[in-house]
Amino acid sequence: MKTIANEQQLHNRIRELKSQRTDCEQKITDHVREISAVISNPAPIIKRTVKDLAGDKNFKTELLSLGLSFASRYLGGRMGAAGAAGSSVLSLLINKFAPGNSDKISGIAGLISRLLGREKK
Protein backbone atom coordinates (compact mmCIF):
# COMPACT_ATOMS: atom_id res chain seq x y z
CA MET A 1 0.00 0.00 0.00
CA LYS A 2 1.41 3.34 -0.98
CA THR A 3 1.52 6.24 1.41
CA ILE A 4 -0.79 9.21 1.15
CA ALA A 5 1.17 12.44 0.85
CA ASN A 6 -1.52 15.12 0.64
CA GLU A 7 -5.19 15.84 1.15
CA GLN A 8 -6.11 15.21 -2.50
CA GLN A 9 -4.67 11.68 -2.37
CA LEU A 10 -6.58 11.09 0.86
CA HIS A 11 -9.88 12.11 -0.76
CA ASN A 12 -9.14 9.91 -3.80
CA ARG A 13 -8.40 6.94 -1.58
CA ILE A 14 -11.61 7.51 0.40
CA ARG A 15 -13.60 7.53 -2.89
CA GLU A 16 -11.90 4.28 -3.97
CA LEU A 17 -12.74 2.62 -0.68
CA LYS A 18 -16.36 3.81 -0.83
CA SER A 19 -16.61 2.44 -4.37
CA GLN A 20 -15.19 -0.92 -3.23
CA ARG A 21 -17.61 -0.97 -0.31
CA THR A 22 -20.56 -0.31 -2.64
CA ASP A 23 -19.42 -3.13 -4.95
CA CYS A 24 -19.06 -5.54 -2.02
CA GLU A 25 -22.49 -4.58 -0.66
CA GLN A 26 -24.04 -5.20 -4.09
CA LYS A 27 -22.38 -8.63 -4.33
CA ILE A 28 -23.61 -9.53 -0.84
CA THR A 29 -27.13 -8.41 -1.75
CA ASP A 30 -27.05 -10.53 -4.91
CA HIS A 31 -25.82 -13.58 -2.98
CA VAL A 32 -28.52 -13.16 -0.33
CA ARG A 33 -31.17 -13.00 -3.07
CA GLU A 34 -29.82 -16.19 -4.63
CA ILE A 35 -29.79 -17.96 -1.27
CA SER A 36 -33.31 -16.83 -0.41
CA ALA A 37 -34.51 -18.03 -3.84
CA VAL A 38 -32.99 -21.46 -3.20
CA ILE A 39 -34.43 -21.63 0.31
CA SER A 40 -37.90 -20.63 -0.87
CA ASN A 41 -37.85 -23.19 -3.71
CA PRO A 42 -35.27 -25.96 -3.19
CA ALA A 43 -36.96 -28.37 -5.62
CA PRO A 44 -34.65 -27.73 -8.62
CA ILE A 45 -31.52 -28.36 -6.56
CA ILE A 46 -33.01 -31.48 -4.97
CA LYS A 47 -34.06 -32.79 -8.39
CA ARG A 48 -30.60 -32.16 -9.82
CA THR A 49 -28.94 -33.90 -6.86
CA VAL A 50 -31.26 -36.92 -7.03
CA LYS A 51 -30.67 -37.15 -10.79
CA ASP A 52 -26.90 -37.15 -10.25
CA LEU A 53 -27.15 -39.77 -7.50
CA ALA A 54 -29.48 -41.96 -9.56
CA GLY A 55 -26.82 -42.24 -12.23
CA ASP A 56 -24.10 -43.20 -9.76
CA LYS A 57 -23.85 -47.01 -9.65
CA ASN A 58 -21.71 -47.01 -6.49
CA PHE A 59 -24.31 -44.95 -4.66
CA LYS A 60 -27.02 -47.46 -5.57
CA THR A 61 -24.90 -50.33 -4.26
CA GLU A 62 -24.08 -48.50 -1.03
CA LEU A 63 -27.72 -47.51 -0.53
CA LEU A 64 -28.81 -51.11 -1.04
CA SER A 65 -26.18 -52.37 1.42
CA LEU A 66 -27.25 -49.76 3.95
CA GLY A 67 -30.91 -50.74 3.56
CA LEU A 68 -30.12 -54.43 3.93
CA SER A 69 -28.01 -53.79 7.01
CA PHE A 70 -30.76 -51.68 8.56
CA ALA A 71 -33.40 -54.32 7.77
CA SER A 72 -31.33 -57.16 9.20
CA ARG A 73 -30.63 -55.24 12.41
CA TYR A 74 -34.26 -54.22 12.75
CA LEU A 75 -35.52 -57.76 12.20
CA GLY A 76 -32.79 -59.15 14.46
CA GLY A 77 -33.79 -56.74 17.21
CA ARG A 78 -37.42 -57.77 16.87
CA MET A 79 -36.47 -61.37 17.65
CA GLY A 80 -36.04 -60.54 21.32
CA ALA A 81 -33.38 -62.25 23.42
CA ALA A 82 -31.78 -63.89 20.41
CA GLY A 83 -31.47 -60.49 18.74
CA ALA A 84 -27.72 -60.50 18.23
CA ALA A 85 -27.63 -64.04 16.90
CA GLY A 86 -30.73 -63.45 14.79
CA SER A 87 -29.25 -60.29 13.40
CA SER A 88 -26.06 -62.09 12.45
CA VAL A 89 -27.94 -64.90 10.72
CA LEU A 90 -30.21 -62.49 8.85
CA SER A 91 -27.25 -60.34 7.86
CA LEU A 92 -25.40 -63.38 6.56
CA LEU A 93 -28.41 -64.62 4.57
CA ILE A 94 -29.22 -61.22 3.12
CA ASN A 95 -25.63 -60.22 2.34
CA LYS A 96 -25.11 -63.53 0.55
CA PHE A 97 -27.26 -62.04 -2.18
CA ALA A 98 -25.66 -58.58 -2.05
CA PRO A 99 -24.88 -56.99 -5.43
CA GLY A 100 -21.10 -57.20 -5.10
CA ASN A 101 -21.07 -60.93 -4.34
CA SER A 102 -22.32 -62.31 -7.64
CA ASP A 103 -22.99 -61.36 -11.23
CA LYS A 104 -26.72 -61.96 -10.93
CA ILE A 105 -28.56 -60.32 -8.10
CA SER A 106 -31.21 -62.60 -6.69
CA GLY A 107 -33.28 -63.07 -3.60
CA ILE A 108 -34.15 -60.20 -1.29
CA ALA A 109 -31.27 -58.01 -2.50
CA GLY A 110 -32.31 -58.51 -6.12
CA LEU A 111 -35.87 -57.51 -5.43
CA ILE A 112 -34.79 -54.38 -3.59
CA SER A 113 -32.19 -53.57 -6.22
CA ARG A 114 -34.73 -53.88 -9.04
CA LEU A 115 -37.16 -51.67 -7.15
CA LEU A 116 -34.52 -49.02 -6.43
CA GLY A 117 -32.50 -49.04 -9.60
CA ARG A 118 -34.66 -50.72 -12.20
CA GLU A 119 -31.61 -52.84 -12.90
CA LYS A 120 -31.34 -54.35 -16.36
CA LYS A 121 -30.90 -58.10 -16.55
N, CA and C atoms as an extended XYZ file, in Angstrom:
363
Properties=species:S:1:pos:R:3:atomname:S:1:resname:S:1:resid:I:1 pbc="F F F"
N         0.847       -1.171        0.000 N   MET     1
C         0.000        0.000        0.000 CA  MET     1
C         0.895        1.238        0.000 C   MET     1
N         0.584        2.132       -0.910 N   LYS     2
C         1.409        3.343       -0.981 CA  LYS     2
C         0.938        4.370        0.036 C   LYS     2
N         1.837        5.227        0.402 N   THR     3
C         1.521        6.245        1.406 CA  THR     3
C         0.761        7.410        0.770 C   THR     3
N         0.001        8.064        1.589 N   ILE     4
C        -0.788        9.214        1.152 CA  ILE     4
C        -0.017       10.472        1.583 C   ILE     4
N         0.305       11.289        0.579 N   ALA     5
C         1.168       12.442        0.854 CA  ALA     5
C         0.399       13.732        1.089 C   ALA     5
N        -0.786       13.856        0.473 N   ASN     6
C        -1.525       15.117        0.639 CA  ASN     6
C        -3.021       14.853        0.758 C   ASN     6
N        -3.750       15.934        0.932 N   GLU     7
C        -5.193       15.840        1.153 CA  GLU     7
C        -5.924       15.309       -0.075 C   GLU     7
N        -5.483       15.674       -1.257 N   GLN     8
C        -6.111       15.205       -2.500 CA  GLN     8
C        -6.008       13.681       -2.626 C   GLN     8
N        -4.856       13.125       -2.324 N   GLN     9
C        -4.673       11.681       -2.373 CA  GLN     9
C        -5.558       10.984       -1.324 C   GLN     9
N        -5.720       11.632       -0.184 N   LEU    10
C        -6.584       11.091        0.865 CA  LEU    10
C        -8.024       11.012        0.383 C   LEU    10
N        -8.512       12.101       -0.241 N   HIS    11
C        -9.882       12.105       -0.764 CA  HIS    11
C       -10.064       11.066       -1.878 C   HIS    11
N        -9.071       10.924       -2.736 N   ASN    12
C        -9.136        9.914       -3.805 CA  ASN    12
C        -9.204        8.501       -3.220 C   ASN    12
N        -8.397        8.275       -2.208 N   ARG    13
C        -8.397        6.941       -1.580 CA  ARG    13
C        -9.725        6.659       -0.889 C   ARG    13
N       -10.302        7.663       -0.243 N   ILE    14
C       -11.613        7.514        0.402 CA  ILE    14
C       -12.670        7.173       -0.640 C   ILE    14
N       -12.644        7.833       -1.809 N   ARG    15
C       -13.596        7.531       -2.890 CA  ARG    15
C       -13.420        6.092       -3.393 C   ARG    15
N       -12.163        5.662       -3.534 N   GLU    16
C       -11.897        4.285       -3.972 CA  GLU    16
C       -12.471        3.274       -2.971 C   GLU    16
N       -12.243        3.535       -1.716 N   LEU    17
C       -12.743        2.621       -0.681 CA  LEU    17
C       -14.263        2.602       -0.635 C   LEU    17
N       -14.887        3.763       -0.804 N   LYS    18
C       -16.355        3.814       -0.835 CA  LYS    18
C       -16.887        3.046       -2.040 C   LYS    18
N       -16.201        3.176       -3.167 N   SER    19
C       -16.610        2.441       -4.367 CA  SER    19
C       -16.480        0.930       -4.137 C   SER    19
N       -15.387        0.504       -3.543 N   GLN    20
C       -15.193       -0.924       -3.233 CA  GLN    20
C       -16.264       -1.420       -2.270 C   GLN    20
N       -16.582       -0.597       -1.276 N   ARG    21
C       -17.613       -0.968       -0.311 CA  ARG    21
C       -18.958       -1.145       -1.003 C   ARG    21
N       -19.296       -0.227       -1.907 N   THR    22
C       -20.557       -0.314       -2.642 CA  THR    22
C       -20.598       -1.595       -3.483 C   THR    22
N       -19.484       -1.903       -4.156 N   ASP    23
C       -19.419       -3.135       -4.954 CA  ASP    23
C       -19.606       -4.374       -4.078 C   ASP    23
N       -18.940       -4.398       -2.943 N   CYS    24
C       -19.061       -5.538       -2.018 CA  CYS    24
C       -20.482       -5.676       -1.493 C   CYS    24
N       -21.110       -4.547       -1.145 N   GLU    25
C       -22.492       -4.585       -0.657 CA  GLU    25
C       -23.433       -5.111       -1.732 C   GLU    25
N       -23.194       -4.721       -2.993 N   GLN    26
C       -24.037       -5.205       -4.089 CA  GLN    26
C       -23.870       -6.709       -4.275 C   GLN    26
N       -22.632       -7.184       -4.202 N   LYS    27
C       -22.384       -8.628       -4.325 CA  LYS    27
C       -23.056       -9.399       -3.195 C   LYS    27
N       -22.973       -8.876       -1.989 N   ILE    28
C       -23.610       -9.529       -0.838 CA  ILE    28
C       -25.122       -9.570       -1.033 C   ILE    28
N       -25.694       -8.465       -1.502 N   THR    29
C       -27.135       -8.413       -1.754 CA  THR    29
C       -27.540       -9.448       -2.798 C   THR    29
N       -26.758       -9.547       -3.860 N   ASP    30
C       -27.053      -10.535       -4.910 CA  ASP    30
C       -26.980      -11.953       -4.364 C   ASP    30
N       -25.960      -12.245       -3.562 N   HIS    31
C       -25.823      -13.583       -2.982 CA  HIS    31
C       -26.979      -13.904       -2.029 C   HIS    31
N       -27.392      -12.941       -1.254 N   VAL    32
C       -28.515      -13.158       -0.328 CA  VAL    32
C       -29.789      -13.441       -1.119 C   VAL    32
N       -29.988      -12.741       -2.215 N   ARG    33
C       -31.170      -12.999       -3.065 CA  ARG    33
C       -31.131      -14.413       -3.631 C   ARG    33
N       -29.956      -14.837       -4.096 N   GLU    34
C       -29.823      -16.193       -4.630 CA  GLU    34
C       -30.122      -17.233       -3.552 C   GLU    34
N       -29.576      -17.021       -2.376 N   ILE    35
C       -29.788      -17.965       -1.273 CA  ILE    35
C       -31.256      -18.008       -0.870 C   ILE    35
N       -31.899      -16.847       -0.800 N   SER    36
C       -33.315      -16.832       -0.415 CA  SER    36
C       -34.176      -17.491       -1.495 C   SER    36
N       -33.774      -17.358       -2.767 N   ALA    37
C       -34.511      -18.034       -3.840 CA  ALA    37
C       -34.393      -19.546       -3.707 C   ALA    37
N       -33.201      -20.025       -3.369 N   VAL    38
C       -32.993      -21.464       -3.195 CA  VAL    38
C       -33.761      -21.970       -1.986 C   VAL    38
N       -33.736      -21.204       -0.913 N   ILE    39
C       -34.429      -21.626        0.307 CA  ILE    39
C       -35.941      -21.651        0.084 C   ILE    39
N       -36.452      -20.676       -0.656 N   SER    40
C       -37.900      -20.627       -0.867 CA  SER    40
C       -38.368      -21.688       -1.855 C   SER    40
N       -37.479      -22.159       -2.749 N   ASN    41
C       -37.850      -23.189       -3.710 CA  ASN    41
C       -36.651      -24.122       -3.945 C   ASN    41
N       -36.432      -25.083       -3.049 N   PRO    42
C       -35.266      -25.961       -3.189 CA  PRO    42
C       -35.476      -27.113       -4.175 C   PRO    42
N       -36.654      -27.229       -4.751 N   ALA    43
C       -36.962      -28.370       -5.616 CA  ALA    43
C       -35.974      -28.551       -6.770 C   ALA    43
N       -35.588      -27.506       -7.517 N   PRO    44
C       -34.646      -27.735       -8.622 CA  PRO    44
C       -33.302      -28.307       -8.172 C   PRO    44
N       -32.801      -27.843       -7.046 N   ILE    45
C       -31.522      -28.360       -6.559 CA  ILE    45
C       -31.671      -29.803       -6.098 C   ILE    45
N       -32.771      -30.108       -5.425 N   ILE    46
C       -33.007      -31.480       -4.969 CA  ILE    46
C       -33.158      -32.407       -6.174 C   ILE    46
N       -33.895      -31.967       -7.192 N   LYS    47
C       -34.064      -32.793       -8.395 CA  LYS    47
C       -32.729      -33.053       -9.078 C   LYS    47
N       -31.907      -32.025       -9.185 N   ARG    48
C       -30.602      -32.164       -9.821 CA  ARG    48
C       -29.726      -33.129       -9.030 C   ARG    48
N       -29.751      -33.022       -7.712 N   THR    49
C       -28.944      -33.900       -6.855 CA  THR    49
C       -29.408      -35.347       -6.963 C   THR    49
N       -30.718      -35.559       -6.915 N   VAL    50
C       -31.257      -36.921       -7.033 CA  VAL    50
C       -30.929      -37.507       -8.399 C   VAL    50
N       -31.004      -36.689       -9.444 N   LYS    51
C       -30.668      -37.154      -10.792 CA  LYS    51
C       -29.208      -37.591      -10.862 C   LYS    51
N       -28.320      -36.794      -10.263 N   ASP    52
C       -26.902      -37.152      -10.252 CA  ASP    52
C       -26.662      -38.432       -9.467 C   ASP    52
N       -27.324      -38.568       -8.319 N   LEU    53
C       -27.151      -39.765       -7.500 CA  LEU    53
C       -27.752      -41.000       -8.168 C   LEU    53
N       -28.839      -40.821       -8.892 N   ALA    54
C       -29.483      -41.957       -9.559 CA  ALA    54
C       -28.573      -42.557      -10.628 C   ALA    54
N       -27.728      -41.746      -11.213 N   GLY    55
C       -26.816      -42.239      -12.228 CA  GLY    55
C       -25.546      -42.849      -11.666 C   GLY    55
N       -25.315      -42.704      -10.392 N   ASP    56
C       -24.102      -43.200       -9.755 CA  ASP    56
C       -24.315      -44.638       -9.290 C   ASP    56
N       -23.667      -45.585       -9.964 N   LYS    57
C       -23.847      -47.007       -9.650 CA  LYS    57
C       -23.339      -47.349       -8.243 C   LYS    57
N       -22.236      -46.740       -7.825 N   ASN    58
C       -21.705      -47.013       -6.486 CA  ASN    58
C       -22.683      -46.557       -5.409 C   ASN    58
N       -23.341      -45.444       -5.637 N   PHE    59
C       -24.308      -44.948       -4.657 CA  PHE    59
C       -25.460      -45.937       -4.506 C   PHE    59
N       -25.926      -46.484       -5.629 N   LYS    60
C       -27.022      -47.464       -5.571 CA  LYS    60
C       -26.608      -48.679       -4.746 C   LYS    60
N       -25.392      -49.161       -4.981 N   THR    61
C       -24.903      -50.333       -4.257 CA  THR    61
C       -24.784      -50.037       -2.765 C   THR    61
N       -24.236      -48.868       -2.441 N   GLU    62
C       -24.083      -48.499       -1.034 CA  GLU    62
C       -25.435      -48.305       -0.361 C   GLU    62
N       -26.384      -47.709       -1.085 N   LEU    63
C       -27.721      -47.513       -0.533 CA  LEU    63
C       -28.399      -48.856       -0.284 C   LEU    63
N       -28.235      -49.781       -1.214 N   LEU    64
C       -28.806      -51.110       -1.040 CA  LEU    64
C       -28.175      -51.818        0.157 C   LEU    64
N       -26.863      -51.740        0.287 N   SER    65
C       -26.181      -52.369        1.425 CA  SER    65
C       -26.634      -51.752        2.740 C   SER    65
N       -26.788      -50.443        2.749 N   LEU    66
C       -27.252      -49.761        3.955 CA  LEU    66
C       -28.665      -50.214        4.316 C   LEU    66
N       -29.537      -50.297        3.319 N   GLY    67
C       -30.909      -50.745        3.564 CA  GLY    67
C       -30.962      -52.171        4.073 C   GLY    67
N       -30.147      -53.039        3.487 N   LEU    68
C       -30.117      -54.434        3.930 CA  LEU    68
C       -29.583      -54.549        5.354 C   LEU    68
N       -28.564      -53.766        5.656 N   SER    69
C       -28.013      -53.786        7.013 CA  SER    69
C       -29.048      -53.297        8.019 C   SER    69
N       -29.729      -52.211        7.674 N   PHE    70
C       -30.762      -51.681        8.560 CA  PHE    70
C       -31.872      -52.706        8.762 C   PHE    70
N       -32.319      -53.329        7.669 N   ALA    71
C       -33.403      -54.318        7.771 CA  ALA    71
C       -32.989      -55.513        8.619 C   ALA    71
N       -31.759      -55.985        8.428 N   SER    72
C       -31.330      -57.157        9.204 CA  SER    72
C       -31.204      -56.817       10.688 C   SER    72
N       -30.719      -55.625       11.005 N   ARG    73
C       -30.626      -55.241       12.415 CA  ARG    73
C       -32.008      -55.031       13.025 C   ARG    73
N       -32.906      -54.438       12.255 N   TYR    74
C       -34.261      -54.225       12.754 CA  TYR    74
C       -34.942      -55.555       13.017 C   TYR    74
N       -34.874      -56.455       12.034 N   LEU    75
C       -35.516      -57.761       12.199 CA  LEU    75
C       -34.839      -58.573       13.303 C   LEU    75
N       -33.516      -58.451       13.400 N   GLY    76
C       -32.793      -59.154       14.461 CA  GLY    76
C       -33.186      -58.632       15.825 C   GLY    76
N       -33.374      -57.339       15.949 N   GLY    77
C       -33.790      -56.744       17.211 CA  GLY    77
C       -35.197      -57.135       17.596 C   GLY    77
N       -36.036      -57.387       16.610 N   ARG    78
C       -37.420      -57.775       16.868 CA  ARG    78
C       -37.523      -59.217       17.351 C   ARG    78
N       -36.433      -59.970       17.236 N   MET    79
C       -36.465      -61.371       17.646 CA  MET    79
C       -36.313      -61.537       19.151 C   MET    79
N       -36.097      -60.465       19.857 N   GLY    80
C       -36.042      -60.541       21.320 CA  GLY    80
C       -34.681      -60.888       21.840 C   GLY    80
N       -34.621      -61.889       22.735 N   ALA    81
C       -33.378      -62.250       23.424 CA  ALA    81
C       -32.315      -62.745       22.456 C   ALA    81
N       -32.736      -63.374       21.400 N   ALA    82
C       -31.780      -63.891       20.415 CA  ALA    82
C       -31.490      -62.846       19.351 C   ALA    82
N       -31.622      -61.587       19.702 N   GLY    83
C       -31.474      -60.494       18.739 CA  GLY    83
C       -30.126      -60.460       18.060 C   GLY    83
N       -29.057      -60.586       18.825 N   ALA    84
C       -27.723      -60.501       18.232 CA  ALA    84
C       -27.474      -61.668       17.293 C   ALA    84
N       -27.828      -62.873       17.745 N   ALA    85
C       -27.634      -64.043       16.903 CA  ALA    85
C       -28.551      -63.989       15.687 C   ALA    85
N       -29.787      -63.563       15.900 N   GLY    86
C       -30.729      -63.454       14.790 CA  GLY    86
C       -30.279      -62.420       13.782 C   GLY    86
N       -29.746      -61.334       14.279 N   SER    87
C       -29.252      -60.286       13.396 CA  SER    87
C       -28.089      -60.793       12.556 C   SER    87
N       -27.203      -61.544       13.171 N   SER    88
C       -26.058      -62.095       12.450 CA  SER    88
C       -26.502      -63.058       11.367 C   SER    88
N       -27.444      -63.928       11.700 N   VAL    89
C       -27.939      -64.899       10.723 CA  VAL    89
C       -28.636      -64.184        9.573 C   VAL    89
N       -29.518      -63.229        9.908 N   LEU    90
C       -30.209      -62.486        8.851 CA  LEU    90
C       -29.232      -61.714        7.985 C   LEU    90
N       -28.254      -61.094        8.613 N   SER    91
C       -27.254      -60.336        7.861 CA  SER    91
C       -26.496      -61.259        6.913 C   SER    91
N       -26.108      -62.423        7.396 N   LEU    92
C       -25.396      -63.384        6.561 CA  LEU    92
C       -26.252      -63.825        5.381 C   LEU    92
N       -27.526      -64.169        5.649 N   LEU    93
C       -28.408      -64.624        4.570 CA  LEU    93
C       -28.680      -63.526        3.553 C   LEU    93
N       -28.908      -62.316        4.035 N   ILE    94
C       -29.218      -61.224        3.122 CA  ILE    94
C       -27.985      -60.792        2.342 C   ILE    94
N       -26.847      -60.669        3.012 N   ASN    95
C       -25.631      -60.224        2.339 CA  ASN    95
C       -25.090      -61.262        1.365 C   ASN    95
N       -25.514      -62.506        1.502 N   LYS    96
C       -25.108      -63.533        0.549 CA  LYS    96
C       -25.575      -63.155       -0.848 C   LYS    96
N       -26.693      -62.438       -0.903 N   PHE    97
C       -27.256      -62.037       -2.182 CA  PHE    97
C       -26.930      -60.583       -2.520 C   PHE    97
N       -26.001      -59.990       -1.817 N   ALA    98
C       -25.663      -58.582       -2.052 CA  ALA    98
C       -25.095      -58.403       -3.452 C   ALA    98
N       -25.273      -57.225       -4.047 N   PRO    99
C       -24.877      -56.985       -5.432 CA  PRO    99
C       -23.410      -57.269       -5.732 C   PRO    99
N       -22.514      -57.006       -4.822 N   GLY   100
C       -21.097      -57.203       -5.096 CA  GLY   100
C       -20.653      -58.647       -5.041 C   GLY   100
N       -21.498      -59.558       -4.566 N   ASN   101
C       -21.073      -60.931       -4.339 CA  ASN   101
C       -21.305      -61.860       -5.525 C   ASN   101
N       -22.074      -61.441       -6.498 N   SER   102
C       -22.318      -62.306       -7.639 CA  SER   102
C       -22.687      -61.458       -8.840 C   SER   102
N       -22.633      -62.087      -10.014 N   ASP   103
C       -22.992      -61.357      -11.228 CA  ASP   103
C       -24.487      -61.110      -11.302 C   ASP   103
N       -25.258      -62.105      -10.901 N   LYS   104
C       -26.716      -61.957      -10.929 CA  LYS   104
C       -27.206      -61.683       -9.519 C   LYS   104
N       -27.995      -60.652       -9.403 N   ILE   105
C       -28.556      -60.321       -8.098 CA  ILE   105
C       -29.866      -61.077       -7.974 C   ILE   105
N       -29.992      -61.820       -6.871 N   SER   106
C       -31.208      -62.598       -6.687 CA  SER   106
C       -31.678      -62.439       -5.253 C   SER   106
N       -32.758      -63.079       -4.951 N   GLY   107
C       -33.279      -63.073       -3.595 CA  GLY   107
C       -33.771      -61.697       -3.166 C   GLY   107
N       -33.654      -61.444       -1.875 N   ILE   108
C       -34.146      -60.195       -1.293 CA  ILE   108
C       -33.401      -59.004       -1.876 C   ILE   108
N       -32.070      -59.121       -1.977 N   ALA   109
C       -31.271      -58.013       -2.500 CA  ALA   109
C       -31.648      -57.705       -3.942 C   ALA   109
N       -31.918      -58.726       -4.730 N   GLY   110
C       -32.306      -58.514       -6.125 CA  GLY   110
C       -33.627      -57.785       -6.242 C   GLY   110
N       -34.576      -58.169       -5.425 N   LEU   111
C       -35.874      -57.507       -5.430 CA  LEU   111
C       -35.728      -56.035       -5.076 C   LEU   111
N       -34.985      -55.764       -4.009 N   ILE   112
C       -34.793      -54.377       -3.590 CA  ILE   112
C       -34.016      -53.606       -4.648 C   ILE   112
N       -33.003      -54.233       -5.204 N   SER   113
C       -32.194      -53.566       -6.221 CA  SER   113
C       -33.030      -53.235       -7.453 C   SER   113
N       -33.878      -54.154       -7.865 N   ARG   114
C       -34.729      -53.883       -9.037 CA  ARG   114
C       -35.727      -52.780       -8.742 C   ARG   114
N       -36.229      -52.739       -7.511 N   LEU   115
C       -37.156      -51.669       -7.151 CA  LEU   115
C       -36.457      -50.313       -7.117 C   LEU   115
N       -35.250      -50.281       -6.559 N   LEU   116
C       -34.521      -49.018       -6.433 CA  LEU   116
C       -33.921      -48.555       -7.743 C   LEU   116
N       -33.286      -49.459       -8.450 N   GLY   117
C       -32.500      -49.037       -9.602 CA  GLY   117
C       -33.049      -49.456      -10.940 C   GLY   117
N       -34.137      -50.191      -10.945 N   ARG   118
C       -34.660      -50.716      -12.196 CA  ARG   118
C       -33.535      -51.345      -13.002 C   ARG   118
N       -32.806      -52.217      -12.325 N   GLU   119
C       -31.611      -52.836      -12.901 CA  GLU   119
C       -31.968      -53.686      -14.106 C   GLU   119
N       -31.129      -53.572      -15.148 N   LYS   120
C       -31.342      -54.354      -16.364 CA  LYS   120
C       -30.723      -55.731      -16.179 C   LYS   120
N       -31.395      -56.732      -16.672 N   LYS   121
C       -30.900      -58.105      -16.554 CA  LYS   121
C       -30.053      -58.442      -17.749 C   LYS   121
